[in-house]
Amino acid sequence: MPSAPTVLQLDQITKRFGSFTANDAVSLSLKKGEILALLGENGAGKTTLMNILFGHYVADEGTVSVADRSSGALTELPPGQPHAALEAGVGMVHQHFTLAENLSALDNILLGTEPLFSARSARAKGRARLVDLMQRSGLTVDLDARISTLSVGEKQRVEILKALYRDARVLVLDEPTAVLTPQESDTLFETLKTLAAEGLAIIFISHKLDEVIASSDRIAVLRLGKLVADQPTAGSTKLQLAELMVGQTVTLSSRPEQAAGRVLLTLQGASAGDGRAAIHDIDLALNSGEILGIAGVSGNGQATLARLLSGLEPLRKGSLTLEERDLGRTLHGQSARTMIEAGFARIPEDRHKDGIVGAMSIAENLAIETIRAPQNQRFGFLKFGAIAERARAAIKAYDIRCQGERAAARLLSGGNIQKIVLARTLEANPKVVLAAQPSRGLDVGATADVHRRLLDARARGAGVILISEDLDELMRLSDRIAVIHRGRLGPAEATETLDRSTLGLRMAGHDHAADAGEAA
Amino acid sequence: MIRFEPREPASLPRLILIPVAAALIALLLAALPISAAGVNVLEAYGLMGKGAFGSLFSFTEMLTRATPLILTGLAAALAFRAKLWNIGAEGQLYAGALAAVAVGTGWIDAPGVILLPLVVFAGALAGGAVMLGPTLLKTRLGVDEVVTTLLLNFVILLFVQMMLEGPMQDPMGMGWPQSEPILDQAILPKLMDRMRIHGGLIIALAAALAIHILLKRTVWGFEIRAVGENASAAAHAGLPVRATFIRVGLLSGALAGLAGVGEVAGLKGYLTADLSPGFGYSGIVVAMLAGLNPIGVVVAALFIASIFVGADSMSRATGVSNYLADLIVAMALISVLVSGLFLRFRIKFIRPHAAAASTQAASQETK
C-alpha cells in the first residue's frame, strides 16, 4: 500500500541502560492499514523500542511521531508520557495482560475512560459502541463476564477491544501468540487482518518465524539493538530471517533416524498434585533412544508432571516404574535425590527459580546435584580443586560464556544458565532426560544448542521427555507426541502421523476425549 | 527524583566500608541527643573510648561484654544464612544458662575435667532443644519461625523465673530469686588475674572460627548457603532442605545456649532472671552489622560491646543516660540496613520531567 499515509514514525531512536545500548539509532515507519512484524532474539531491543513508543521509557536520542487525528500531519509525541501516546491513538497489548480479574470485561474496557460524574449514561453509550466495534472487528466477548472466568484468548480480545475503544490507530502486540493454541493464534491473525483492512496500523512482536511470514506485510528485524532489516514479507524465508536475527549462519538441528529401544520408564494411572494443575490417570511409556514430546497449552498439568518426574511431587495414585524398579512408592515430595540417583536428568521449567542458586558460583552450581558424591567431598569437606577443575572442563565443553568458574551464576544470561543446567545433568549420562520448556526465553543460538544436547542424549540411548508449548520445537525433535489437556494425557503417536491442526485441536480439548476413550 | 539502579555484586572493600560508615553515621546521629543533654560531644565520645579501651580493666570488661554477643551474633548469623529467622536467641541463652546451672550446682558431683565439659554441653544442648521445636514446626507445618521463636523468649524467661522462685531457688540466697552457685570445679577458668574476662571468650572465638569453616569449606555449609539463597533450587537439586533447616536450628540454638553458659559459668557463677540485658536481641544487630559473616560477627560484637561499656562509663562521668548506648546501637542497625540498599543499588538523581518514565524503567530492570 504505497499510497497509504504514514501514521507512525520512529526516528533514530537510541536508548542506553548504563553501558548497554538497547536501541541504537532505530528508525521505523508504519503506514495506515499495515501489519509490521518486529522480529528479534531476546534482548534484541524489541520490547524497549515499544516501551519508548508507548512512553514508558524516554529515549536518549530520537523522536516518536504520530499522525495528527485531524490533519494527518506527523506530530512529535512528548517523551515519557504514556498518556500522550494513548491520546494520539497508540494502543498496546502487553504479553502479560493488564486486566482487573474481578471486574467484568465491560468494566475493564471502560475503566479510565468514563467521566467522573454521570458514569451511568456513559456506560450505556460505551456498551453500544463496543457492540458495534465487536461486530465490525469480529472480536466477540461476553461483555458482562468476569475476566477471571475468561480463557486466555478471550482476555486477549478484551485487551484489543480496550485499545480499539480508545480509538487506537496504531496497535502494538507484544508476543501475542505466546499463550495461545495454534487455532487461537490463527483466529487472532485473521482478526488482525480484518482490523488492518479497516485502516488500523499494527505492530506485533514475535520470534516465531512461521507466524511472522504468514501474517505480516512487512518485517523489521532487530539485532543487538540495531535495525538490521526492514523488508516486505513477500520473498522472505525462514532461514534468511533466522540468520538476520542471529547474525550468523543457523543450522536447525533435525532428528536423525533412529530405532527406539526397550521401554525405560512407565507411568500407569499416575495422578499427582491437586486443584487445577493436577494430573489424572496418566499412562505413558518412554523408550530408550527416543524423544517423547508432551504438547499442551500452558497450565494444563505439565508443571505437575514435571515436578513428579523431578521427585518434587508425590504420586497420589498409580505407578512410576524405571526399568522394572518401582520408584513411585518412594516418592514423597522431597525426593529429587532419589530421582537423580535413579538416573534422571531434570531440566526445570523455571531455570532461575529451580535451576540455579544465583548467588552461588558457577562451579558450585555445576556441582550442586553431586555435592555429596566422593568426587566432590571427603569427610564432609569440599574438594575445591576438583570442583573447580571439573567446572572449568564443563565451561569449555558446554561453551558457557562467563568470567570464570567463580563468577556468581546469576550474572549469566538465560542461555548460559541453561547451559549450566545441561552440563550438570547430562554429564552424568542419565537414563531419562526430563526437559520442561527447555528453550523458553532463549535466543535462536541457545535454543539450537539445547536441541543439539537433547538429540545427543537420544543418540546415546537416553529417553527424553520434552514438555513444550512450542509446536515447531516438538515436531522437529520428538519421535512421538502426546497432548496434555486438563491434566489428562492423550496417547503418544508418531510425529509423522500428526499435523499442527490435529495437535492444536487436541490442545484445545477437542477429539482428545474420544481418543482416550472416555467422556470429558 | 531518585532512581535505584541495581549494581553488580558488591566488592569486598565496599562490603567492609559500608558497615564502618554505618557505625560512624550512628555516632554522628547520636551526637544530637548528647549535645541536647548539654554535654560536649567530643568529650563524651572521648570518655566512651576511654571507658572501653582506656585501661587493661576497661578493655577486658569490653571483651567480657563481647563474649555473649559473639555467640548470640553467630546464632543469628548462621540461622539467617539459611533464611531461618531465629529471633529467639534470648530465650535460648536462658535455656542454656538454666541447663548449665542444673548440671553444675551439685546435681552431679564430678571432677572439673568431666563436669565442666558436661556443663558446657548441657547448655548447648538446651539451647538447641529450644530451637528444635520452631524448626520442626516450620519444616513440617510451615509455621512462621519468627513468631514461634520470638514468643518462646517470653515463655522461657517466665519458666526460668518460676524455677528460680521454686525448685531451683538457692536456700542460702535469703529469699532472692537466684539459683545455687555453680560448683568451683565447673566454673570456666579466668583468663587474667583480678579481671572478669573468662574462658567463654575462647569458646566464642573458637565457635566463630568453626562456623566460618563450616560455611566455607564443608558440604553442610554448602547446603546451608544453597538452601538460604534459593530453597526451591536446592530442593530441585536434591539437597536435604529439611535436614539442613534442622541442623541449622540446632546449631543456632546451641550457640545461643553457649552464650548463657558463659554468663553463668564464666561471669556470674549463679543464675538470676536478669542475667542478660538483651544479648539475644543485640546478637541480631551484631549479625546484621557483620553482614552475616562469622568473622565479621567478632568485629561487630567488639564494636557493640565497646559502645555499651563505653556508654556506661561516660554516663557515670557526665550524667548522660546510658540508654544512649541503646540509641547508638539502634542507629547503627538502621544505618546498616539502609546501607544494604546502597550495596545492592546505585542511586541516581534525575531531572523531574523524565521521572515517571525512569521509575518505570528501574522497576522493570529490577525484575
Chai-1 contact restraints between the chains, C-beta under 6 A:
chainA,res_idxA,chainB,res_idxB,connection_type,confidence,min_distance_angstrom,max_distance_angstrom,comment,restraint_id
A,H56,B,Q360,contact,1.0,0.0,6.0,A-B,restraint_1
A,Y57,B,A357,contact,1.0,0.0,6.0,A-B,restraint_2
A,Y57,B,A361,contact,1.0,0.0,6.0,A-B,restraint_3
A,V58,B,A354,contact,1.0,0.0,6.0,A-B,restraint_4
A,V58,B,A357,contact,1.0,0.0,6.0,A-B,restraint_5
A,G80,B,A354,contact,1.0,0.0,6.0,A-B,restraint_6
A,G80,B,A356,contact,1.0,0.0,6.0,A-B,restraint_7
A,G80,B,A357,contact,1.0,0.0,6.0,A-B,restraint_8
A,A336,B,H236,contact,1.0,0.0,6.0,A-B,restraint_9
A,A336,B,G238,contact,1.0,0.0,6.0,A-B,restraint_10
A,R337,B,G238,contact,1.0,0.0,6.0,A-B,restraint_11
A,I340,B,G238,contact,1.0,0.0,6.0,A-B,restraint_12
A,P348,B,H236,contact,1.0,0.0,6.0,A-B,restraint_13
A,K353,B,S232,contact,1.0,0.0,6.0,A-B,restraint_14
A,D354,B,S232,contact,1.0,0.0,6.0,A-B,restraint_15
A,D354,B,A233,contact,1.0,0.0,6.0,A-B,restraint_16
A,D354,B,H236,contact,1.0,0.0,6.0,A-B,restraint_17
A,I356,B,A233,contact,1.0,0.0,6.0,A-B,restraint_18
A,V357,B,A226,contact,1.0,0.0,6.0,A-B,restraint_19
A,V357,B,E229,contact,1.0,0.0,6.0,A-B,restraint_20
A,V357,B,N230,contact,1.0,0.0,6.0,A-B,restraint_21
A,V357,B,A233,contact,1.0,0.0,6.0,A-B,restraint_22
A,A359,B,E229,contact,1.0,0.0,6.0,A-B,restraint_23
A,I368,B,A237,contact,1.0,0.0,6.0,A-B,restraint_24
A,E369,B,A237,contact,1.0,0.0,6.0,A-B,restraint_25
A,E369,B,G238,contact,1.0,0.0,6.0,A-B,restraint_26
A,I371,B,V219,contact,1.0,0.0,6.0,A-B,restraint_27
A,I371,B,F222,contact,1.0,0.0,6.0,A-B,restraint_28
A,Q377,B,V219,contact,1.0,0.0,6.0,A-B,restraint_29
A,G380,B,T218,contact,1.0,0.0,6.0,A-B,restraint_30
A,G380,B,V219,contact,1.0,0.0,6.0,A-B,restraint_31
A,F381,B,R217,contact,1.0,0.0,6.0,A-B,restraint_32
A,F381,B,T218,contact,1.0,0.0,6.0,A-B,restraint_33
A,L382,B,R217,contact,1.0,0.0,6.0,A-B,restraint_34
A,A408,B,P9,contact,1.0,0.0,6.0,A-B,restraint_35
